[in-house]
Amino acid sequence: MLTIAGLLVLACISAGCSSYEASFDDCTVRCTVDTGCPGDLMCGAEGLCRASAAPACVLRSDGVGGTITHASGKTIHTFDARQSGSTFVPQAALTSVELLVVAGGGGGGSQRGGGGGGAGGLEYSAMYGITEASYVIVVGAGGSPSTSGASSSFDTVVAVGGGAGAGRFGGTLDGGSGGGCHHGIGSGGTGTLEQGNNGGVSGFDSGSTTFTAAGGGGAGGTGDVGTSTTGGAGGIALAYSISGTMLFYAGGGGGGAQNLGAGALASGSGGDGGGGDGGINAAGQDGVDGTGGGGGGGGGCDQADLCDPNFNPGGNGGAGVVILSYPTVL
């Protein structure tokens, strides 16, 4: 029985091809692990046969801009923070794209119970109309400790940067998702409608030994409050398969914590989708770049003779991302 590869060989011979491999090195043959590829070509992750030395297929029907990949019959353009300000040029026949725009996450608050940073705002469209010959892409950077993230944009779609968590030097900030409250009673930052959620509204302050903060908001939920045993968790993220793999984006940062006594205490965990964990008697963790995750809040120090017991920095927010996807045409 002839395999698909065998049929391709016969078709090439009957057509008078002078070089079997060369006739198929332009990513024109779809493949799977089961069907394989003709000649010395390999089946790439995008499901197209290509020369083994090529990093990925680039097709004549692809647009221009960002990092181009192919998966599940889709062409995908991914723009990270390093590519902010670059241009997407669609092919003339393209009328719409699937679109994900995520802003930079907010930095975590800096102090003994610093609030988690809010996730970057998230905008998604399953079918966004393409009407222009080119588009400038802006990808927001994550915020430094106690600083909000920067916004991302595509055309008229603008995702707002995540709000910073409250810390020693300032309160929570509003944003795509709001930053979490510091230790004690306060208020969480406010998220942007249909882009994110509010930060946690309160932490815990024992007045002497235990201090915790609230988590920052995420695209899928608000940040949790801090309690006597743990910092508040960052708000949950949202998941999309636009990149070819189901991934979470825009998780809130966890609240920081400090324990000067003997009791057990935990810092807040960052939300799935790049939120950084809060620090416990330590600095907060950074949000993950390319997801818009918020930075974790800073914890204090438990060794007053070695450091300021009131201070440890929050984590940096994670940079955002812009992703476009549309059906691949061979």
DAGICOR-V577905 format. One record per residue. N is the residue number from 1. RES is the residue in one letter. SS is DSSP state (alpha for helix, beta for strand, coil for the rest). Layout:
BEGIN
n:N res:RES ss:SS
n:N res:RES ss:SS
END
This chain:
BEGIN
n:1 res:M ss:coil
n:2 res:L ss:coil
n:3 res:T ss:coil
n:4 res:I ss:alpha
n:5 res:A ss:alpha
n:6 res:G ss:alpha
n:7 res:L ss:alpha
n:8 res:L ss:alpha
n:9 res:V ss:alpha
n:10 res:L ss:alpha
n:11 res:A ss:alpha
n:12 res:C ss:alpha
n:13 res:I ss:alpha
n:14 res:S ss:alpha
n:15 res:A ss:coil
n:16 res:G ss:coil
n:17 res:C ss:coil
n:18 res:S ss:coil
n:19 res:S ss:coil
n:20 res:Y ss:coil
n:21 res:E ss:coil
n:22 res:A ss:alpha
n:23 res:S ss:alpha
n:24 res:F ss:alpha
n:25 res:D ss:coil
n:26 res:D ss:coil
n:27 res:C ss:coil
n:28 res:T ss:coil
n:29 res:V ss:coil
n:30 res:R ss:beta
n:31 res:C ss:coil
n:32 res:T ss:coil
n:33 res:V ss:coil
n:34 res:D ss:coil
n:35 res:T ss:coil
n:36 res:G ss:coil
n:37 res:C ss:coil
n:38 res:P ss:coil
n:39 res:G ss:coil
n:40 res:D ss:coil
n:41 res:L ss:coil
n:42 res:M ss:beta
n:43 res:C ss:beta
n:44 res:G ss:coil
n:45 res:A ss:coil
n:46 res:E ss:coil
n:47 res:G ss:coil
n:48 res:L ss:beta
n:49 res:C ss:beta
n:50 res:R ss:beta
n:51 res:A ss:coil
n:52 res:S ss:coil
n:53 res:A ss:coil
n:54 res:A ss:coil
n:55 res:P ss:coil
n:56 res:A ss:coil
n:57 res:C ss:coil
n:58 res:V ss:coil
n:59 res:L ss:coil
n:60 res:R ss:coil
n:61 res:S ss:coil
n:62 res:D ss:coil
n:63 res:G ss:coil
n:64 res:V ss:beta
n:65 res:G ss:coil
n:66 res:G ss:coil
n:67 res:T ss:beta
n:68 res:I ss:beta
n:69 res:T ss:beta
n:70 res:H ss:beta
n:71 res:A ss:beta
n:72 res:S ss:coil
n:73 res:G ss:coil
n:74 res:K ss:beta
n:75 res:T ss:beta
n:76 res:I ss:beta
n:77 res:H ss:beta
n:78 res:T ss:beta
n:79 res:F ss:beta
n:80 res:D ss:coil
n:81 res:A ss:alpha
n:82 res:R ss:alpha
n:83 res:Q ss:alpha
n:84 res:S ss:coil
n:85 res:G ss:coil
n:86 res:S ss:coil
n:87 res:T ss:beta
n:88 res:F ss:beta
n:89 res:V ss:beta
n:90 res:P ss:coil
n:91 res:Q ss:coil
n:92 res:A ss:coil
n:93 res:A ss:coil
n:94 res:L ss:coil
n:95 res:T ss:coil
n:96 res:S ss:beta
n:97 res:V ss:beta
n:98 res:E ss:beta
n:99 res:L ss:beta
n:100 res:L ss:beta
n:101 res:V ss:beta
n:102 res:V ss:beta
n:103 res:A ss:coil
n:104 res:G ss:coil
n:105 res:G ss:coil
n:106 res:G ss:coil
n:107 res:G ss:coil
n:108 res:G ss:coil
n:109 res:G ss:coil
n:110 res:S ss:coil
n:111 res:Q ss:coil
n:112 res:R ss:coil
n:113 res:G ss:beta
n:114 res:G ss:coil
n:115 res:G ss:coil
n:116 res:G ss:coil
n:117 res:G ss:coil
n:118 res:G ss:coil
n:119 res:A ss:coil
n:120 res:G ss:coil
n:121 res:G ss:coil
n:122 res:L ss:beta
n:123 res:E ss:beta
n:124 res:Y ss:beta
n:125 res:S ss:beta
n:126 res:A ss:beta
n:127 res:M ss:beta
n:128 res:Y ss:beta
n:129 res:G ss:beta
n:130 res:I ss:coil
n:131 res:T ss:coil
n:132 res:E ss:coil
n:133 res:A ss:coil
n:134 res:S ss:coil
n:135 res:Y ss:beta
n:136 res:V ss:beta
n:137 res:I ss:beta
n:138 res:V ss:beta
n:139 res:V ss:coil
n:140 res:G ss:coil
n:141 res:A ss:coil
n:142 res:G ss:coil
n:143 res:G ss:coil
n:144 res:S ss:coil
n:145 res:P ss:coil
n:146 res:S ss:coil
n:147 res:T ss:coil
n:148 res:S ss:coil
n:149 res:G ss:coil
n:150 res:A ss:coil
n:151 res:S ss:coil
n:152 res:S ss:beta
n:153 res:S ss:beta
n:154 res:F ss:beta
n:155 res:D ss:coil
n:156 res:T ss:coil
n:157 res:V ss:beta
n:158 res:V ss:beta
n:159 res:A ss:beta
n:160 res:V ss:coil
n:161 res:G ss:coil
n:162 res:G ss:coil
n:163 res:G ss:coil
n:164 res:A ss:coil
n:165 res:G ss:coil
n:166 res:A ss:coil
n:167 res:G ss:beta
n:168 res:R ss:coil
n:169 res:F ss:coil
n:170 res:G ss:beta
n:171 res:G ss:coil
n:172 res:T ss:coil
n:173 res:L ss:coil
n:174 res:D ss:coil
n:175 res:G ss:beta
n:176 res:G ss:coil
n:177 res:S ss:coil
n:178 res:G ss:coil
n:179 res:G ss:coil
n:180 res:G ss:coil
n:181 res:C ss:coil
n:182 res:H ss:coil
n:183 res:H ss:coil
n:184 res:G ss:coil
n:185 res:I ss:beta
n:186 res:G ss:coil
n:187 res:S ss:coil
n:188 res:G ss:coil
n:189 res:G ss:coil
n:190 res:T ss:coil
n:191 res:G ss:beta
n:192 res:T ss:coil
n:193 res:L ss:coil
n:194 res:E ss:coil
n:195 res:Q ss:coil
n:196 res:G ss:coil
n:197 res:N ss:coil
n:198 res:N ss:coil
n:199 res:G ss:coil
n:200 res:G ss:coil
n:201 res:V ss:coil
n:202 res:S ss:beta
n:203 res:G ss:coil
n:204 res:F ss:beta
n:205 res:D ss:beta
n:206 res:S ss:coil
n:207 res:G ss:coil
n:208 res:S ss:coil
n:209 res:T ss:coil
n:210 res:T ss:beta
n:211 res:F ss:beta
n:212 res:T ss:beta
n:213 res:A ss:coil
n:214 res:A ss:coil
n:215 res:G ss:coil
n:216 res:G ss:coil
n:217 res:G ss:coil
n:218 res:G ss:beta
n:219 res:A ss:coil
n:220 res:G ss:coil
n:221 res:G ss:beta
n:222 res:T ss:coil
n:223 res:G ss:coil
n:224 res:D ss:coil
n:225 res:V ss:coil
n:226 res:G ss:coil
n:227 res:T ss:coil
n:228 res:S ss:coil
n:229 res:T ss:coil
n:230 res:T ss:beta
n:231 res:G ss:coil
n:232 res:G ss:coil
n:233 res:A ss:coil
n:234 res:G ss:coil
n:235 res:G ss:coil
n:236 res:I ss:coil
n:237 res:A ss:coil
n:238 res:L ss:beta
n:239 res:A ss:beta
n:240 res:Y ss:beta
n:241 res:S ss:coil
n:242 res:I ss:coil
n:243 res:S ss:coil
n:244 res:G ss:coil
n:245 res:T ss:coil
n:246 res:M ss:coil
n:247 res:L ss:beta
n:248 res:F ss:beta
n:249 res:Y ss:beta
n:250 res:A ss:coil
n:251 res:G ss:coil
n:252 res:G ss:coil
n:253 res:G ss:coil
n:254 res:G ss:coil
n:255 res:G ss:coil
n:256 res:G ss:coil
n:257 res:A ss:beta
n:258 res:Q ss:beta
n:259 res:N ss:beta
n:260 res:L ss:coil
n:261 res:G ss:coil
n:262 res:A ss:coil
n:263 res:G ss:coil
n:264 res:A ss:coil
n:265 res:L ss:coil
n:266 res:A ss:beta
n:267 res:S ss:coil
n:268 res:G ss:coil
n:269 res:S ss:coil
n:270 res:G ss:coil
n:271 res:G ss:coil
n:272 res:D ss:coil
n:273 res:G ss:coil
n:274 res:G ss:coil
n:275 res:G ss:coil
n:276 res:G ss:coil
n:277 res:D ss:coil
n:278 res:G ss:coil
n:279 res:G ss:coil
n:280 res:I ss:beta
n:281 res:N ss:coil
n:282 res:A ss:coil
n:283 res:A ss:coil
n:284 res:G ss:coil
n:285 res:Q ss:coil
n:286 res:D ss:coil
n:287 res:G ss:coil
n:288 res:V ss:coil
n:289 res:D ss:coil
n:290 res:G ss:coil
n:291 res:T ss:coil
n:292 res:G ss:coil
n:293 res:G ss:coil
n:294 res:G ss:coil
n:295 res:G ss:coil
n:296 res:G ss:coil
n:297 res:G ss:coil
n:298 res:G ss:coil
n:299 res:G ss:beta
n:300 res:G ss:coil
n:301 res:C ss:coil
n:302 res:D ss:coil
n:303 res:Q ss:coil
n:304 res:A ss:coil
n:305 res:D ss:coil
n:306 res:L ss:coil
n:307 res:C ss:coil
n:308 res:D ss:coil
n:309 res:P ss:coil
n:310 res:N ss:coil
n:311 res:F ss:coil
n:312 res:N ss:coil
n:313 res:P ss:coil
n:314 res:G ss:coil
n:315 res:G ss:coil
n:316 res:N ss:coil
n:317 res:G ss:coil
n:318 res:G ss:coil
n:319 res:A ss:coil
n:320 res:G ss:coil
n:321 res:V ss:beta
n:322 res:V ss:beta
n:323 res:I ss:beta
n:324 res:L ss:beta
n:325 res:S ss:beta
n:326 res:Y ss:beta
n:327 res:P ss:beta
n:328 res:T ss:coil
n:329 res:V ss:coil
n:330 res:L ss:coil
END
